[in-house]
Amino acid sequence: RAYYDGNTGGTRAFSSYTLPGNLVIGGRSGYNWDGQIAAVTVYSAALTHAQIKQIYNAQKSRFGL
C-alpha cells in the first residue's frame, strides 16, 4: 500500500518482491520528480489505515502541514 498525506495512494498485491537494483524514490529512468518528498519510511509489514493516520498526524507539523 502506498500513502500520501495519510491517505491511500495505491495498492498492489504481491507475495514477495526483490529489487533489481538500488531503490529510487521520486523518479525513474527518463522521469525526474519535480517536487519535494519530506519523509520516506519502508516497513516490513503492511500497516493499517489507522496506523498510517497516527504516524502522519504525529509528523505533519514538522513540515508545516
All heavy atoms as TSV, in Angstrom:
chain	resi	resn	atom	element	x	y	z
A	1	ARG	N	N	0.840	-1.171	0.000
A	1	ARG	CA	C	0.000	0.000	0.000
A	1	ARG	C	C	0.886	1.235	0.000
A	1	ARG	O	O	1.894	1.267	0.675
A	1	ARG	CB	C	-0.884	0.008	1.234
A	1	ARG	CG	C	-1.854	-1.126	1.280
A	1	ARG	CD	C	-2.709	-1.035	2.541
A	1	ARG	NE	N	-3.493	-2.245	2.617
A	1	ARG	CZ	C	-3.549	-3.032	3.656
A	1	ARG	NH1	N	-2.872	-2.743	4.743
A	1	ARG	NH2	N	-4.281	-4.106	3.646
A	2	ALA	N	N	0.468	2.209	-0.715
A	2	ALA	CA	C	1.172	3.484	-0.727
A	2	ALA	C	C	0.240	4.555	-0.174
A	2	ALA	O	O	-0.957	4.533	-0.446
A	2	ALA	CB	C	1.598	3.844	-2.141
A	3	TYR	N	N	0.795	5.452	0.619
A	3	TYR	CA	C	0.014	6.526	1.222
A	3	TYR	C	C	0.699	7.856	0.967
A	3	TYR	O	O	1.919	7.925	0.874
A	3	TYR	CB	C	-0.090	6.326	2.738
A	3	TYR	CG	C	-0.944	5.153	3.139
A	3	TYR	CD1	C	-0.410	3.876	3.204
A	3	TYR	CD2	C	-2.285	5.325	3.457
A	3	TYR	CE1	C	-1.199	2.797	3.567
A	3	TYR	CE2	C	-3.065	4.260	3.825
A	3	TYR	CZ	C	-2.521	2.994	3.893
A	3	TYR	OH	O	-3.296	1.932	4.254
A	4	TYR	N	N	-0.102	8.891	0.850
A	4	TYR	CA	C	0.430	10.246	0.800
A	4	TYR	C	C	-0.466	11.117	1.667
A	4	TYR	O	O	-1.676	10.988	1.632
A	4	TYR	CB	C	0.513	10.788	-0.640
A	4	TYR	CG	C	-0.823	10.894	-1.322
A	4	TYR	CD1	C	-1.566	12.071	-1.264
A	4	TYR	CD2	C	-1.363	9.818	-2.008
A	4	TYR	CE1	C	-2.796	12.163	-1.873
A	4	TYR	CE2	C	-2.597	9.904	-2.616
A	4	TYR	CZ	C	-3.309	11.083	-2.545
A	4	TYR	OH	O	-4.540	11.174	-3.139
A	5	ASP	N	N	0.133	11.929	2.489
A	5	ASP	CA	C	-0.580	12.789	3.429
A	5	ASP	C	C	-1.617	12.018	4.244
A	5	ASP	O	O	-2.696	12.508	4.535
A	5	ASP	CB	C	-1.256	13.954	2.704
A	5	ASP	CG	C	-0.249	14.906	2.094
A	5	ASP	OD1	O	0.934	14.858	2.480
A	5	ASP	OD2	O	-0.648	15.708	1.234
A	6	GLY	N	N	-1.306	10.784	4.617
A	6	GLY	CA	C	-2.185	9.971	5.449
A	6	GLY	C	C	-3.319	9.304	4.715
A	6	GLY	O	O	-4.154	8.642	5.322
A	7	ASN	N	N	-3.390	9.445	3.399
A	7	ASN	CA	C	-4.468	8.857	2.604
A	7	ASN	C	C	-3.917	7.781	1.676
A	7	ASN	O	O	-2.789	7.872	1.213
A	7	ASN	CB	C	-5.161	9.937	1.763
A	7	ASN	CG	C	-5.790	10.996	2.633
A	7	ASN	OD1	O	-6.609	10.705	3.481
A	7	ASN	ND2	N	-5.374	12.241	2.444
A	8	THR	N	N	-4.749	6.796	1.364
A	8	THR	CA	C	-4.328	5.729	0.471
A	8	THR	C	C	-4.035	6.290	-0.911
A	8	THR	O	O	-4.852	6.992	-1.498
A	8	THR	CB	C	-5.416	4.646	0.353
A	8	THR	OG1	O	-5.722	4.163	1.658
A	8	THR	CG2	C	-4.952	3.490	-0.515
A	9	GLY	N	N	-2.854	5.993	-1.418
A	9	GLY	CA	C	-2.461	6.459	-2.738
A	9	GLY	C	C	-2.479	5.343	-3.763
A	9	GLY	O	O	-2.545	5.579	-4.954
A	10	GLY	N	N	-2.449	4.091	-3.320
A	10	GLY	CA	C	-2.473	2.961	-4.235
A	10	GLY	C	C	-2.232	1.666	-3.497
A	10	GLY	O	O	-1.705	1.651	-2.393
A	11	THR	N	N	-2.653	0.578	-4.122
A	11	THR	CA	C	-2.483	-0.751	-3.544
A	11	THR	C	C	-2.017	-1.703	-4.624
A	11	THR	O	O	-2.472	-1.623	-5.766
A	11	THR	CB	C	-3.825	-1.271	-2.969
A	11	THR	OG1	O	-4.278	-0.349	-1.982
A	11	THR	CG2	C	-3.677	-2.632	-2.337
A	12	ARG	N	N	-1.123	-2.578	-4.265
A	12	ARG	CA	C	-0.637	-3.593	-5.203
A	12	ARG	C	C	-0.418	-4.883	-4.425
A	12	ARG	O	O	0.193	-4.876	-3.356
A	12	ARG	CB	C	0.675	-3.153	-5.839
A	12	ARG	CG	C	1.175	-4.127	-6.860
A	12	ARG	CD	C	2.386	-3.583	-7.563
A	12	ARG	NE	N	2.862	-4.589	-8.505
A	12	ARG	CZ	C	3.963	-4.498	-9.165
A	12	ARG	NH1	N	4.730	-3.447	-9.013
A	12	ARG	NH2	N	4.331	-5.445	-9.992
A	13	ALA	N	N	-0.932	-5.983	-4.935
A	13	ALA	CA	C	-0.792	-7.272	-4.265
A	13	ALA	C	C	0.464	-7.996	-4.748
A	13	ALA	O	O	0.777	-7.983	-5.929
A	13	ALA	CB	C	-2.016	-8.133	-4.534
A	14	PHE	N	N	1.186	-8.590	-3.812
A	14	PHE	CA	C	2.334	-9.424	-4.152
A	14	PHE	C	C	2.675	-10.269	-2.939
A	14	PHE	O	O	2.326	-9.956	-1.813
A	14	PHE	CB	C	3.542	-8.599	-4.590
A	14	PHE	CG	C	4.026	-7.605	-3.563
A	14	PHE	CD1	C	4.966	-7.963	-2.614
A	14	PHE	CD2	C	3.523	-6.311	-3.557
A	14	PHE	CE1	C	5.407	-7.052	-1.679
A	14	PHE	CE2	C	3.973	-5.392	-2.616
A	14	PHE	CZ	C	4.900	-5.764	-1.682
A	15	SER	N	N	3.363	-11.384	-3.179
A	15	SER	CA	C	3.745	-12.253	-2.070
A	15	SER	C	C	5.188	-12.019	-1.651
A	15	SER	O	O	5.552	-12.266	-0.517
A	15	SER	CB	C	3.526	-13.721	-2.441
A	15	SER	OG	O	4.278	-14.042	-3.588
A	16	SER	N	N	6.012	-11.570	-2.569
A	16	SER	CA	C	7.381	-11.209	-2.242
A	16	SER	C	C	7.900	-10.298	-3.346
A	16	SER	O	O	7.355	-10.268	-4.446
A	16	SER	CB	C	8.269	-12.444	-2.113
A	16	SER	OG	O	8.406	-13.075	-3.358
A	17	TYR	N	N	8.933	-9.579	-3.023
A	17	TYR	CA	C	9.466	-8.647	-4.006
A	17	TYR	C	C	10.962	-8.493	-3.782
A	17	TYR	O	O	11.407	-8.302	-2.653
A	17	TYR	CB	C	8.781	-7.284	-3.874
A	17	TYR	CG	C	9.153	-6.320	-4.974
A	17	TYR	CD1	C	8.604	-6.448	-6.239
A	17	TYR	CD2	C	10.072	-5.302	-4.756
A	17	TYR	CE1	C	8.939	-5.577	-7.252
A	17	TYR	CE2	C	10.414	-4.421	-5.757
A	17	TYR	CZ	C	9.840	-4.569	-7.006
A	17	TYR	OH	O	10.180	-3.702	-8.003
A	18	THR	N	N	11.709	-8.573	-4.839
A	18	THR	CA	C	13.145	-8.371	-4.782
A	18	THR	C	C	13.500	-7.225	-5.718
A	18	THR	O	O	13.109	-7.236	-6.888
A	18	THR	CB	C	13.900	-9.646	-5.214
A	18	THR	OG1	O	13.513	-10.716	-4.370
A	18	THR	CG2	C	15.399	-9.445	-5.132
A	19	LEU	N	N	14.192	-6.247	-5.202
A	19	LEU	CA	C	14.595	-5.116	-6.033
A	19	LEU	C	C	15.723	-5.528	-6.962
A	19	LEU	O	O	16.666	-6.185	-6.537
A	19	LEU	CB	C	15.064	-3.955	-5.155
A	19	LEU	CG	C	13.992	-3.309	-4.283
A	19	LEU	CD1	C	14.639	-2.297	-3.342
A	19	LEU	CD2	C	12.941	-2.636	-5.132
A	20	PRO	N	N	15.642	-5.147	-8.234
A	20	PRO	CA	C	16.704	-5.487	-9.176
A	20	PRO	C	C	17.954	-4.630	-9.006
A	20	PRO	O	O	18.985	-4.911	-9.589
A	20	PRO	CB	C	16.049	-5.236	-10.533
A	20	PRO	CG	C	15.024	-4.193	-10.265
A	20	PRO	CD	C	14.531	-4.453	-8.860
A	21	GLY	N	N	17.850	-3.574	-8.218
A	21	GLY	CA	C	18.995	-2.675	-8.017
A	21	GLY	C	C	18.690	-1.737	-6.872
A	21	GLY	O	O	17.922	-2.055	-5.977
A	22	ASN	N	N	19.271	-0.564	-6.925
A	22	ASN	CA	C	19.044	0.433	-5.883
A	22	ASN	C	C	17.615	0.941	-5.924
A	22	ASN	O	O	17.033	1.117	-6.993
A	22	ASN	CB	C	20.004	1.611	-6.049
A	22	ASN	CG	C	21.441	1.219	-5.806
A	22	ASN	OD1	O	21.720	0.279	-5.073
A	22	ASN	ND2	N	22.353	1.939	-6.433
A	23	LEU	N	N	17.066	1.209	-4.755
A	23	LEU	CA	C	15.729	1.781	-4.636
A	23	LEU	C	C	15.805	3.276	-4.940
A	23	LEU	O	O	16.646	3.988	-4.383
A	23	LEU	CB	C	15.187	1.555	-3.220
A	23	LEU	CG	C	13.821	2.148	-2.917
A	23	LEU	CD1	C	12.758	1.507	-3.798
A	23	LEU	CD2	C	13.486	1.961	-1.450
A	24	VAL	N	N	14.934	3.745	-5.827
A	24	VAL	CA	C	14.888	5.161	-6.190
A	24	VAL	C	C	13.526	5.691	-5.767
A	24	VAL	O	O	12.500	5.155	-6.159
A	24	VAL	CB	C	15.097	5.359	-7.704
A	24	VAL	CG1	C	14.972	6.823	-8.079
A	24	VAL	CG2	C	16.437	4.811	-8.137
A	25	ILE	N	N	13.511	6.726	-4.956
A	25	ILE	CA	C	12.280	7.352	-4.502
A	25	ILE	C	C	12.105	8.664	-5.259
A	25	ILE	O	O	12.992	9.502	-5.260
A	25	ILE	CB	C	12.324	7.644	-2.979
A	25	ILE	CG1	C	12.616	6.395	-2.172
A	25	ILE	CG2	C	11.033	8.322	-2.524
A	25	ILE	CD1	C	11.537	5.357	-2.164
A	26	GLY	N	N	10.955	8.832	-5.916
A	26	GLY	CA	C	10.657	10.093	-6.570
A	26	GLY	C	C	11.110	10.205	-8.014
A	26	GLY	O	O	11.164	11.285	-8.559
A	27	GLY	N	N	11.406	9.117	-8.667
A	27	GLY	CA	C	11.774	9.194	-10.067
A	27	GLY	C	C	12.154	7.836	-10.613
A	27	GLY	O	O	12.218	6.853	-9.892
A	28	ARG	N	N	12.345	7.775	-11.902
A	28	ARG	CA	C	12.791	6.549	-12.555
A	28	ARG	C	C	13.476	6.954	-13.861
A	28	ARG	O	O	13.501	8.128	-14.209
A	28	ARG	CB	C	11.627	5.602	-12.803
A	28	ARG	CG	C	10.560	6.162	-13.724
A	28	ARG	CD	C	9.394	5.191	-13.883
A	28	ARG	NE	N	8.390	5.705	-14.766
A	28	ARG	CZ	C	7.381	6.478	-14.409
A	28	ARG	NH1	N	7.248	6.835	-13.162
A	28	ARG	NH2	N	6.516	6.914	-15.288
A	29	SER	N	N	13.997	6.010	-14.554
A	29	SER	CA	C	14.701	6.297	-15.802
A	29	SER	C	C	13.805	7.085	-16.758
A	29	SER	O	O	12.695	6.675	-17.062
A	29	SER	CB	C	15.124	4.979	-16.457
A	29	SER	OG	O	15.790	5.246	-17.665
A	30	GLY	N	N	14.261	8.239	-17.180
A	30	GLY	CA	C	13.507	9.062	-18.108
A	30	GLY	C	C	12.455	9.942	-17.465
A	30	GLY	O	O	11.712	10.639	-18.140
A	31	TYR	N	N	12.340	9.892	-16.140
A	31	TYR	CA	C	11.338	10.692	-15.440
A	31	TYR	C	C	11.976	11.302	-14.211
A	31	TYR	O	O	12.495	10.594	-13.366
A	31	TYR	CB	C	10.146	9.826	-15.023
A	31	TYR	CG	C	9.152	10.534	-14.137
A	31	TYR	CD1	C	8.227	11.408	-14.676
A	31	TYR	CD2	C	9.158	10.324	-12.771
A	31	TYR	CE1	C	7.316	12.063	-13.863
A	31	TYR	CE2	C	8.245	10.968	-11.946
A	31	TYR	CZ	C	7.328	11.840	-12.506
A	31	TYR	OH	O	6.430	12.482	-11.700
A	32	ASN	N	N	11.956	12.603	-14.112
A	32	ASN	CA	C	12.505	13.290	-12.948
A	32	ASN	C	C	11.370	13.829	-12.090
A	32	ASN	O	O	10.434	14.443	-12.599
A	32	ASN	CB	C	13.417	14.437	-13.372
A	32	ASN	CG	C	14.656	13.925	-14.062
A	32	ASN	OD1	O	15.235	12.937	-13.646
A	32	ASN	ND2	N	15.062	14.602	-15.124
A	33	TRP	N	N	11.446	13.611	-10.791
A	33	TRP	CA	C	10.454	14.112	-9.851
A	33	TRP	C	C	10.595	15.620	-9.755
A	33	TRP	O	O	11.672	16.138	-9.510
A	33	TRP	CB	C	10.685	13.462	-8.489
A	33	TRP	CG	C	9.788	13.983	-7.412
A	33	TRP	CD1	C	10.110	14.916	-6.468
A	33	TRP	CD2	C	8.438	13.623	-7.181
A	33	TRP	NE1	N	9.052	15.150	-5.640
A	33	TRP	CE2	C	7.992	14.364	-6.069
A	33	TRP	CE3	C	7.553	12.753	-7.789
A	33	TRP	CZ2	C	6.702	14.255	-5.559
A	33	TRP	CZ3	C	6.278	12.639	-7.282
A	33	TRP	CH2	C	5.868	13.382	-6.185
A	34	ASP	N	N	9.502	16.337	-9.966
A	34	ASP	CA	C	9.509	17.788	-9.887
A	34	ASP	C	C	8.696	18.204	-8.666
A	34	ASP	O	O	7.577	18.677	-8.774
A	34	ASP	CB	C	8.928	18.398	-11.162
A	34	ASP	CG	C	9.060	19.908	-11.186
A	34	ASP	OD1	O	9.917	20.451	-10.458
A	34	ASP	OD2	O	8.293	20.546	-11.925
A	35	GLY	N	N	9.238	17.946	-7.486
A	35	GLY	CA	C	8.533	18.263	-6.249
A	35	GLY	C	C	9.413	17.999	-5.059
A	35	GLY	O	O	10.626	17.898	-5.193
A	36	GLN	N	N	8.785	17.877	-3.909
A	36	GLN	CA	C	9.525	17.644	-2.682
A	36	GLN	C	C	8.972	16.409	-1.971
A	36	GLN	O	O	7.771	16.176	-1.967
A	36	GLN	CB	C	9.417	18.846	-1.754
A	36	GLN	CG	C	10.015	20.102	-2.343
A	36	GLN	CD	C	9.838	21.297	-1.422
A	36	GLN	OE1	O	9.088	21.265	-0.468
A	36	GLN	NE2	N	10.537	22.376	-1.744
A	37	ILE	N	N	9.849	15.639	-1.379
A	37	ILE	CA	C	9.474	14.498	-0.556
A	37	ILE	C	C	10.055	14.768	0.823
A	37	ILE	O	O	11.272	14.856	0.981
A	37	ILE	CB	C	10.022	13.179	-1.132
A	37	ILE	CG1	C	9.434	12.941	-2.523
A	37	ILE	CG2	C	9.692	12.017	-0.204
A	37	ILE	CD1	C	10.021	11.747	-3.242
A	38	ALA	N	N	9.187	14.931	1.819
A	38	ALA	CA	C	9.638	15.299	3.155
A	38	ALA	C	C	10.166	14.111	3.940
A	38	ALA	O	O	11.106	14.238	4.708
A	38	ALA	CB	C	8.501	15.958	3.925
A	39	ALA	N	N	9.559	12.948	3.777
A	39	ALA	CA	C	9.976	11.776	4.552
A	39	ALA	C	C	9.537	10.507	3.838
A	39	ALA	O	O	8.488	10.483	3.201
A	39	ALA	CB	C	9.363	11.816	5.943
A	40	VAL	N	N	10.357	9.478	3.943
A	40	VAL	CA	C	10.047	8.168	3.371
A	40	VAL	C	C	10.354	7.115	4.425
A	40	VAL	O	O	11.408	7.174	5.071
A	40	VAL	CB	C	10.892	7.877	2.107
A	40	VAL	CG1	C	10.684	6.454	1.621
A	40	VAL	CG2	C	10.575	8.878	1.017
A	41	THR	N	N	9.440	6.178	4.617
A	41	THR	CA	C	9.660	5.074	5.539
A	41	THR	C	C	9.201	3.790	4.868
A	41	THR	O	O	8.141	3.762	4.256
A	41	THR	CB	C	8.873	5.270	6.845
A	41	THR	OG1	O	9.216	6.536	7.410
A	41	THR	CG2	C	9.182	4.171	7.839
A	42	VAL	N	N	9.997	2.742	4.990
A	42	VAL	CA	C	9.640	1.429	4.448
A	42	VAL	C	C	9.455	0.484	5.627
A	42	VAL	O	O	10.335	0.381	6.487
A	42	VAL	CB	C	10.740	0.893	3.504
A	42	VAL	CG1	C	10.392	-0.492	2.999
A	42	VAL	CG2	C	10.948	1.866	2.346
A	43	TYR	N	N	8.311	-0.176	5.685
A	43	TYR	CA	C	8.002	-1.109	6.763
A	43	TYR	C	C	8.042	-2.531	6.230
A	43	TYR	O	O	7.776	-2.771	5.050
A	43	TYR	CB	C	6.607	-0.815	7.341
A	43	TYR	CG	C	6.525	0.537	8.006
A	43	TYR	CD1	C	6.112	1.663	7.294
A	43	TYR	CD2	C	6.871	0.692	9.335
A	43	TYR	CE1	C	6.050	2.906	7.904
A	43	TYR	CE2	C	6.811	1.934	9.945
A	43	TYR	CZ	C	6.397	3.034	9.234
A	43	TYR	OH	O	6.343	4.266	9.824
A	44	SER	N	N	8.327	-3.475	7.096
A	44	SER	CA	C	8.409	-4.880	6.688
A	44	SER	C	C	7.049	-5.563	6.666
A	44	SER	O	O	6.950	-6.723	6.270
A	44	SER	CB	C	9.356	-5.648	7.614
A	44	SER	OG	O	8.861	-5.624	8.936
A	45	ALA	N	N	6.012	-4.857	7.070
A	45	ALA	CA	C	4.654	-5.393	7.049
A	45	ALA	C	C	3.698	-4.253	6.725
A	45	ALA	O	O	4.015	-3.084	6.957
A	45	ALA	CB	C	4.293	-6.008	8.397
A	46	ALA	N	N	2.542	-4.604	6.198
A	46	ALA	CA	C	1.538	-3.591	5.879
A	46	ALA	C	C	0.969	-3.003	7.166
A	46	ALA	O	O	0.684	-3.730	8.117
A	46	ALA	CB	C	0.423	-4.203	5.049
A	47	LEU	N	N	0.843	-1.688	7.204
A	47	LEU	CA	C	0.241	-1.013	8.342
A	47	LEU	C	C	-1.240	-0.798	8.075
A	47	LEU	O	O	-1.662	-0.705	6.918
A	47	LEU	CB	C	0.922	0.337	8.581
A	47	LEU	CG	C	2.424	0.321	8.815
A	47	LEU	CD1	C	2.941	1.744	8.981
A	47	LEU	CD2	C	2.780	-0.526	10.026
A	48	THR	N	N	-2.017	-0.672	9.132
A	48	THR	CA	C	-3.437	-0.373	8.963
A	48	THR	C	C	-3.598	1.096	8.608
A	48	THR	O	O	-2.691	1.916	8.832
A	48	THR	CB	C	-4.221	-0.670	10.245
A	48	THR	OG1	O	-3.807	0.261	11.261
A	48	THR	CG2	C	-4.030	-2.109	10.716
A	49	HIS	N	N	-4.758	1.438	8.101
A	49	HIS	CA	C	-5.031	2.836	7.782
A	49	HIS	C	C	-4.941	3.689	9.049
A	49	HIS	O	O	-4.405	4.803	9.018
A	49	HIS	CB	C	-6.409	2.984	7.140
A	49	HIS	CG	C	-6.695	4.381	6.694
A	49	HIS	ND1	N	-6.168	4.916	5.546
A	49	HIS	CD2	C	-7.418	5.370	7.264
A	49	HIS	CE1	C	-6.568	6.180	5.426
A	49	HIS	NE2	N	-7.328	6.466	6.457
A	50	ALA	N	N	-5.419	3.167	10.180
A	50	ALA	CA	C	-5.358	3.901	11.447
A	50	ALA	C	C	-3.910	4.159	11.863
A	50	ALA	O	O	-3.586	5.249	12.358
A	50	ALA	CB	C	-6.101	3.134	12.542
A	51	GLN	N	N	-3.028	3.194	11.659
A	51	GLN	CA	C	-1.611	3.377	11.982
A	51	GLN	C	C	-0.985	4.448	11.094
A	51	GLN	O	O	-0.209	5.283	11.569
A	51	GLN	CB	C	-0.846	2.062	11.831
A	51	GLN	CG	C	-1.176	1.043	12.892
A	51	GLN	CD	C	-0.575	-0.314	12.578
A	51	GLN	OE1	O	-0.687	-0.811	11.451
A	51	GLN	NE2	N	0.061	-0.915	13.572
A	52	ILE	N	N	-1.320	4.431	9.822
A	52	ILE	CA	C	-0.805	5.434	8.885
A	52	ILE	C	C	-1.259	6.827	9.305
A	52	ILE	O	O	-0.466	7.771	9.339
A	52	ILE	CB	C	-1.257	5.131	7.439
A	52	ILE	CG1	C	-0.665	3.820	6.949
A	52	ILE	CG2	C	-0.924	6.291	6.500
A	52	ILE	CD1	C	0.826	3.822	6.796
A	53	LYS	N	N	-2.552	6.976	9.625
A	53	LYS	CA	C	-3.079	8.275	10.054
A	53	LYS	C	C	-2.379	8.758	11.314
A	53	LYS	O	O	-2.044	9.936	11.444
A	53	LYS	CB	C	-4.590	8.185	10.309
A	53	LYS	CG	C	-5.429	8.356	9.086
A	53	LYS	CD	C	-5.324	9.760	8.566
A	53	LYS	CE	C	-6.530	10.093	7.731
A	53	LYS	NZ	N	-6.367	11.364	7.039
A	54	GLN	N	N	-2.143	7.846	12.266
A	54	GLN	CA	C	-1.485	8.216	13.512
A	54	GLN	C	C	-0.058	8.706	13.246
A	54	GLN	O	O	0.368	9.738	13.781
A	54	GLN	CB	C	-1.462	7.022	14.462
A	54	GLN	CG	C	-0.791	7.323	15.783
A	54	GLN	CD	C	-0.711	6.103	16.684
A	54	GLN	OE1	O	-0.741	4.965	16.222
A	54	GLN	NE2	N	-0.616	6.336	17.972
A	55	ILE	N	N	0.674	8.006	12.423
A	55	ILE	CA	C	2.044	8.400	12.080
A	55	ILE	C	C	2.041	9.745	11.350
A	55	ILE	O	O	2.825	10.648	11.656
A	55	ILE	CB	C	2.731	7.308	11.231
A	55	ILE	CG1	C	2.935	6.050	12.074
A	55	ILE	CG2	C	4.054	7.812	10.654
A	55	ILE	CD1	C	3.278	4.811	11.262
A	56	TYR	N	N	1.153	9.895	10.390
A	56	TYR	CA	C	1.057	11.136	9.631
A	56	TYR	C	C	0.742	12.319	10.546
A	56	TYR	O	O	1.413	13.354	10.502
A	56	TYR	CB	C	-0.004	11.006	8.545
A	56	TYR	CG	C	-0.313	12.307	7.857
A	56	TYR	CD1	C	0.584	12.869	6.963
A	56	TYR	CD2	C	-1.501	12.986	8.105
A	56	TYR	CE1	C	0.311	14.074	6.327
A	56	TYR	CE2	C	-1.784	14.187	7.487
A	56	TYR	CZ	C	-0.877	14.728	6.598
A	56	TYR	OH	O	-1.149	15.917	5.987
A	57	ASN	N	N	-0.276	12.161	11.389
A	57	ASN	CA	C	-0.678	13.254	12.270
A	57	ASN	C	C	0.413	13.614	13.274
A	57	ASN	O	O	0.563	14.785	13.631
A	57	ASN	CB	C	-1.982	12.908	12.998
A	57	ASN	CG	C	-3.175	12.975	12.064
A	57	ASN	OD1	O	-3.212	13.774	11.138
A	57	ASN	ND2	N	-4.159	12.126	12.296
A	58	ALA	N	N	1.189	12.633	13.714
A	58	ALA	CA	C	2.275	12.897	14.660
A	58	ALA	C	C	3.441	13.636	13.999
A	58	ALA	O	O	4.173	14.361	14.667
A	58	ALA	CB	C	2.766	11.580	15.262
A	59	GLN	N	N	3.614	13.493	12.689
A	59	GLN	CA	C	4.771	14.062	11.990
A	59	GLN	C	C	4.461	15.322	11.190
A	59	GLN	O	O	5.364	16.101	10.888
A	59	GLN	CB	C	5.342	13.011	11.021
A	59	GLN	CG	C	5.741	11.719	11.654
A	59	GLN	CD	C	7.178	11.723	12.109
A	59	GLN	OE1	O	7.981	12.505	11.629
A	59	GLN	NE2	N	7.505	10.849	13.027
A	60	LYS	N	N	3.207	15.545	10.814
A	60	LYS	CA	C	2.904	16.576	9.824
A	60	LYS	C	C	3.281	17.997	10.247
A	60	LYS	O	O	3.639	18.808	9.399
A	60	LYS	CB	C	1.433	16.517	9.420
A	60	LYS	CG	C	0.448	16.913	10.476
A	60	LYS	CD	C	-0.969	16.772	9.957
A	60	LYS	CE	C	-1.968	17.237	10.995
A	60	LYS	NZ	N	-3.332	17.119	10.456
A	61	SER	N	N	3.242	18.298	11.528
A	61	SER	CA	C	3.574	19.663	11.948
A	61	SER	C	C	5.045	20.000	11.682
A	61	SER	O	O	5.405	21.167	11.508
A	61	SER	CB	C	3.250	19.877	13.423
A	61	SER	OG	O	4.055	19.046	14.235
A	62	ARG	N	N	5.901	18.980	11.606
A	62	ARG	CA	C	7.325	19.199	11.298
A	62	ARG	C	C	7.502	19.803	9.917
A	62	ARG	O	O	8.531	20.419	9.615
A	62	ARG	CB	C	8.087	17.880	11.353
A	62	ARG	CG	C	8.210	17.301	12.725
A	62	ARG	CD	C	8.868	15.936	12.717
A	62	ARG	NE	N	10.080	15.914	11.922
A	62	ARG	CZ	C	10.603	14.797	11.400
A	62	ARG	NH1	N	10.018	13.634	11.577
A	62	ARG	NH2	N	11.706	14.842	10.695
A	63	PHE	N	N	6.515	19.585	9.057
A	63	PHE	CA	C	6.630	20.016	7.658
A	63	PHE	C	C	5.645	21.103	7.293
A	63	PHE	O	O	5.376	21.356	6.117
A	63	PHE	CB	C	6.459	18.790	6.749
A	63	PHE	CG	C	7.395	17.677	7.111
A	63	PHE	CD1	C	6.947	16.553	7.775
A	63	PHE	CD2	C	8.751	17.770	6.816
A	63	PHE	CE1	C	7.822	15.526	8.132
A	63	PHE	CE2	C	9.632	16.762	7.169
A	63	PHE	CZ	C	9.162	15.639	7.829
A	64	GLY	N	N	5.058	21.740	8.306
A	64	GLY	CA	C	4.152	22.857	8.062
A	64	GLY	C	C	2.814	22.454	7.488
A	64	GLY	O	O	2.158	23.250	6.823
A	65	LEU	N	N	2.398	21.239	7.754
A	65	LEU	CA	C	1.105	20.779	7.232
A	65	LEU	C	C	0.017	20.892	8.271
A	65	LEU	O	O	0.221	20.840	9.421
A	65	LEU	CB	C	1.215	19.323	6.760
A	65	LEU	CG	C	2.246	19.075	5.673
A	65	LEU	CD1	C	2.370	17.594	5.381
A	65	LEU	CD2	C	1.864	19.824	4.407
